[in-house]
């Protein structure tokens, strides 16, 4: 059983460029991302991520956390999508009670930080790129303060790091 997050970050910790993470991601990062996704039983995102990123199709259950319920039609039409008005911790608890054992968090920094602070994440995959533009800086040191680097590798100027909970 595990709960892991996946992030792609630019050179200075940027998590988006013009509102999306797509520009930060490379072919190498996307291949890793899809491999990690393939191991999960559910994907957990927030409403903002649903409004910004393309979640019209997912290979597994997609749990969208949204207080407003204002989610794009593309996401609503995803047959695997469910919209919950729960906190991230409540959503994790509900998924666990339903027998979901492998949860991938693809949410933004606030949800990842919240789950990390509550010691609910078992690990975080981070791809560091050389992309030097963008916004939404993430302090990865703060998010991973209760974690250790379990593995790291470099490819084509990117670093792929897996942080595991102590």
N, C-alpha and C positions, 0 to 999 in steps of 0.2 A: 504494500500500500504506500502511495506517495502523493504528495501535493508539491508540484514544482512550477516555477514561473519561467517565462522565456522573454528576454529583452534584447533588443539591438540598440546600441548606443554609439553616437559619434565620438569624435576625438576628445571633446570636452564634456561628455556625458549627455549630449543632446539625444532626446528620444523621438523627436519628430522634426520634419522639415515641411513647411507650408501645411502643417496640421496632420501629416501622415508619417508613419515610420517607413513607408515603401522606399523612399529615396535613400535611406540609410542602409537598406538591405541589399545584399549582393546575391549572385547565383550560389555561392558557397553557403551563405547564411540561410537562404531559402531551402536549400537541400537539407541542412541541419534541422531547420525548423520543421519541415515535413516529416523527417525521421522521428523527431521527438513527438510530434502530434500523433504519429502512427502508433505510439506506445500508450497513448492516453485513452480513457473511456469517456471523458467529458472535458470540455473547454469552458473556462470561466472568464467572462469579460465584463466590463462596466458599460453603462449606457453611452458614455462619451466614445469609447472605443467602437461600439456598435455604430455610432453615427459617423465615424471618420474612416474606419477600415472596411474593406469588402468582406462581409460575412454572409453572403447569399447562399453559400454552400459550405458545409463542414463535414468531415468524415465521421464525426462522432457528435454526441449531444452538445449543444451550445447553450450555456446558461448565461443570460444577459441580466445583470443586476441594474435595475433602473427604478428610481423613485417616481419619476414622472411618467414612465411608460412610453415616452416619445422616442420610438425606435423606427428607423427607416423601413419602408415597405419591403425592400430587398431582404432585410434580416427577418422580418415577420414572415415572409414567404419561405424561409429556410425550414424545411420539414423537421429538422433536428433542433430548432431554436425554441427555447422557453424563456419567458420574461418573468423574473422574480423581483419582488419588492422586499428584498432581504439585505442584511449586512453581509459582507464577505464571509465572516465567521459563521453566521447562520446558514448561508448557502453551503459552505463546506460541511457543516453538521448534517444538513438535509441530504446532501449527496451521499455522505457516509452511511446515513440511516437507510438509504435506498440500495446500498451494496456497491456503490461506485468506489473503486479502489485506487484508480490512477487519474488524478485531476491536473490538467495543465492550465495555469493561469496566464492568459495573454492580455491581461488588463494593463492599464496605465500605472504610473508610478504610485499614485495614492493608494490604490488597492494592494499593489505589491508591498508597499511600505507597511500598510495596516496589517496584512497577513504575516509579514516578517516580524513586526513588533510583537504580535500576539503569539509568536513562535509556532505558527501553523504551516510554514513552508519547510519542506524537507530539503529543498534545493532550488537554485536559480541558475539557469543557463544564460550567459551573457555573451553576445558577440560585440566586440569592440571594433569599430571601423575607423578609417582615417578621415571620414567625412567631417569637415570643419565648419559647416553651416548648421542652421537649425535653431530649435527652441526646446522648451520643456526639459531643462537640464535635470538630470537625476544624479543624486549623490549615492553612487553605488556602494561606497564605503559604509554609509549609514544603513542602507538596506541589508548589507551582508555582515554587519558587525557581530552577529552571533553565528557566523559561518566560517568555514575554512575552504580554501581552494583545493578541490579534490582532483581536478584535471585541468590542463591548459594546453592549447596547441595553436600554432600560427599557420596561416595559409593565405597567400596572396595579399599580404599587408593587413590581414585581420587577425584578431585574437579571439579564440573561442574558449571561454572559461566556464567551468561548472563549480559553483559554490555549494557545499553541502553543510547542513546544520551540524553544529558541534554536538 
